[in-house]
Amino acid sequence: MATTLLPWSQATSYTDFLKRHQDNPKSDLQSDSTYCNLMMQRRHLNCQRGNTFIHASEQQLTSICNSRGKILDGNQTSKTLFPITICTRGKGLRRVFCRYKGKSKIKRIRVTCEKGLPVHYISHA
């Protein structure tokens, strides 16, 4: 597998995107909520309002920024569907003991790209 050297700031943004949003293949857990509770802790995202995990390879994700994406409002929307898990923090819980509800879906995703790499997850459609 070839490794591409990227400028530090670009690599950091792309690496941060992968750390925050990519889980491929999806970790095998009992339920989507169990998955979200574990993944939010593992990725040091605990007690944030929510997060979306994308179950796709790096090649699939970078293709959105190149040939497999459609530009809309300066962001790229995937032409293909991706399996995702949407994690949402439960309401009424104290921030110290955050719990998440999870839901698996297959959706198009919208990302911000910089120099051909996804650096920010915008939404799903």
Phi and psi in degrees as a GROMACS rama.xvg file:
@    title "Ramachandran Plot"
@    xaxis  label "Phi"
@    yaxis  label "Psi"
@TYPE xy
-80.9694  143.306  ALA-2
-111.386  132.337  THR-3
-100.669  130.089  THR-4
-85.3139  129.126  LEU-5
-119.155  152.389  LEU-6
-55.3619  147.815  PRO-7
-53.3715  -48.7604  TRP-8
-64.3729  -38.7628  SER-9
-69.4703  -43.8006  GLN-10
-62.5918  -39.6169  ALA-11
-63.602  -46.0007  THR-12
-62.5104  -44.7778  SER-13
-66.6275  -44.2119  TYR-14
-62.0378  -41.9551  THR-15
-62.1691  -41.0906  ASP-16
-58.7104  -48.255  PHE-17
-62.747  -44.1854  LEU-18
-61.7048  -40.1339  LYS-19
-79.5617  -33.2395  ARG-20
-121.875  -21.0125  HIS-21
-92.6517  133.773  GLN-22
-146.178  96.3305  ASP-23
-136.113  123.953  ASN-24
-70.3522  165.464  PRO-25
-60.3547  133.405  LYS-26
-59.8394  135.871  SER-27
-86.9046  105.211  ASP-28
-131.555  166.154  LEU-29
-59.2352  -44.5524  GLN-30
-142.79  165.338  SER-31
-63.3343  -36.0724  ASP-32
-68.9  -41.2245  SER-33
-61.2655  -43.47  THR-34
-56.0607  -50.0612  TYR-35
-63.5057  -44.4755  CYS-36
-59.8763  -42.876  ASN-37
-71.3938  -46.7977  LEU-38
-66.2738  -37.8846  MET-39
-63.6695  -36.803  MET-40
-71.7373  -46.2635  GLN-41
-58.0175  -38.0302  ARG-42
-92.1795  8.45622  ARG-43
58.2628  41.74  HIS-44
-113.927  9.70998  LEU-45
-58.0436  139.559  ASN-46
74.7318  5.49247  CYS-47
-76.52  158.809  GLN-48
-56.7241  -37.0498  ARG-49
176.105  177.247  GLY-50
-163.753  155.644  ASN-51
-118.188  129.339  THR-52
-103.194  133.861  PHE-53
-107.818  128.808  ILE-54
-102.377  76.7317  HIS-55
-150.144  158.349  ALA-56
-74.7842  164.51  SER-57
-59.6347  -40.253  GLU-58
-61.0419  -43.3146  GLN-59
-63.9137  -39.9898  GLN-60
-69.2302  -43.0927  LEU-61
-69.4581  -25.089  THR-62
-64.4771  -24.136  SER-63
-61.4479  -36.3976  ILE-64
-82.1601  -6.33405  CYS-65
-118.774  -104.848  ASN-66
-85.1798  -17.2282  SER-67
-106.814  26.281  ARG-68
-133.052  156.825  GLY-69
-119.288  127.243  LYS-70
-76.9834  130.824  ILE-71
-146.751  120.304  LEU-72
54.6245  36.2567  ASP-73
81.4069  -1.91858  GLY-74
-114.516  162.586  ASN-75
-102.842  131.81  GLN-76
-108.934  130.617  THR-77
-65.1351  144.319  SER-78
-82.3655  -25.3677  LYS-79
-103.221  163.82  THR-80
-90.3637  145.645  LEU-81
-124.087  142.178  PHE-82
-73.6203  129.874  PRO-83
-134.719  159.532  ILE-84
-124.751  123.461  THR-85
-98.4839  122.599  ILE-86
-109.919  126.679  CYS-87
-127.405  130.196  THR-88
-66.5543  135.682  ARG-89
-65.4238  149.357  GLY-90
-84.4311  151.334  LYS-91
78.8909  -0.486931  GLY-92
-91.8239  142.991  LEU-93
-65.7901  143.935  ARG-94
-61.6955  -19.51  ARG-95
-70.9064  -32.4845  VAL-96
-117.721  57.7142  PHE-97
-69.5062  136.204  CYS-98
-127.679  148.224  ARG-99
-119.933  149.045  TYR-100
-104.525  139.476  LYS-101
-121.272  151.588  GLY-102
-146.132  124.521  LYS-103
-87.0856  138.989  SER-104
-146.684  167.188  LYS-105
-122.491  114.144  ILE-106
-143.683  162.506  LYS-107
-75.3191  149.175  ARG-108
-122.254  153.945  ILE-109
-119.843  129.001  ARG-110
-133.923  158.993  VAL-111
-93.4227  133.076  THR-112
-113.907  145.168  CYS-113
-131.677  120.806  GLU-114
50.9905  44.3737  LYS-115
82.232  9.16705  GLY-116
-126.962  141.54  LEU-117
-73.0614  132.467  PRO-118
-125.928  -12.2977  VAL-119
-152.209  129.481  HIS-120
-84.6591  127.949  TYR-121
-97.9164  -57.3359  ILE-122
-170.165  -177.828  SER-123
-126.367  157.019  HIS-124
